[in-house]
Structure formats: C-alpha cells, structure tokens
Amino acid sequence: MGRVARFSPNWYADELLHEAPGKMLKHDIGRLPVVNREHPDRVVGNLGRASILTARWRHHQEEEIRERGTLLPAFSIKTLES
C-alpha cells in the first residue's frame, strides 16, 4: 500500500538553505513547498534534493575560483578564444 498523506512542513523563502536537508530528514520527505511568510497559504515554488545539491555544487565551484584568484572578464575570455 502507498503512504498516507500527512502534514508537510513549509519552507519559507527567507530561510537558510543549509537547514533544508535537516527538515527533510526529520519529516522523511524529499521536497519542501516554498512559501512567503506574508502569504503562507500560497506556494511560490518547491525545494527538492536536486536543487539543494545543485546550489551546494555551485557554491563549491565559486569557492574554488576564489581560492585560485580572480577570473578574466567575460569579454577577455571571448577575445582569447577568437
């Protein structure tokens, strides 16, 4: 048999992303509906595991770039490729 629907916690748009996995694990869910605090009955998006992993991956890429130094501006890169 399938699972019985139950209360699903909301994720507020102003909450910190690193807290989402804990909330998902606590409630044994893989996705959180995103709502505004002013209108908690209106869903503005969904936050899933893939979104969290993508954000973390991008963050690590940005940190890696910062550690190596600054990049050339985009126009310089295009000029070098020509």
C-alpha positions in Angstrom: 0.0 0.0 0.0 1.0 3.6 -0.5 1.8 6.1 2.2 -0.9 8.0 3.8 -0.8 11.8 3.1 0.3 13.7 6.2 1.3 17.2 7.2 4.2 18.5 5.1 6.3 21.4 6.6 6.7 24.5 4.6 10.0 26.2 3.6 10.0 29.9 3.9 11.7 31.8 1.1 14.0 33.7 3.6 15.2 30.5 5.4 18.8 29.4 5.0 19.4 26.7 2.5 21.7 24.6 4.7 18.9 23.9 7.1 16.6 22.3 4.5 18.2 18.8 4.5 17.6 18.5 8.3 14.0 19.4 7.9 13.6 16.9 5.1 15.2 14.1 7.0 13.2 14.9 10.2 9.9 14.6 8.3 11.1 11.9 5.9 10.3 13.9 2.8 12.2 14.7 -0.4 10.7 18.1 -1.3 9.5 21.2 0.6 6.9 23.6 -0.7 8.3 27.2 -0.6 6.0 29.9 0.7 6.2 33.6 1.7 5.8 34.4 5.4 3.2 37.1 4.4 1.1 34.6 2.5 1.9 31.1 3.9 -1.1 29.6 2.1 0.4 30.5 -1.3 3.1 28.2 -2.7 5.7 30.0 -4.7 8.0 27.0 -5.5 9.4 23.7 -4.5 12.7 22.9 -2.9 13.9 19.4 -3.6 17.1 17.4 -3.0 18.4 18.1 -6.5 18.0 21.8 -6.1 19.9 21.7 -2.8 22.7 19.6 -4.3 23.0 21.9 -7.3 23.2 25.0 -5.1 25.9 23.4 -2.9 27.9 22.3 -6.0 27.8 25.9 -7.4 28.9 27.3 -4.1 31.9 24.9 -4.0 32.8 25.9 -7.6 32.7 29.6 -6.6 34.8 28.9 -3.6 37.4 27.1 -5.7 37.5 30.0 -8.2 38.0 32.5 -5.3 40.9 30.4 -3.9 42.7 30.4 -7.3 42.2 34.2 -7.7 40.0 36.3 -9.9 39.0 35.3 -13.4 39.4 37.4 -16.6 36.3 39.3 -17.5 34.0 37.5 -20.0 34.9 39.8 -22.9 38.6 39.0 -22.4 37.9 35.2 -22.5 36.0 35.6 -25.7 38.8 37.6 -27.2 41.3 35.0 -26.3 39.2 32.2 -27.8 39.0 34.1 -31.2 
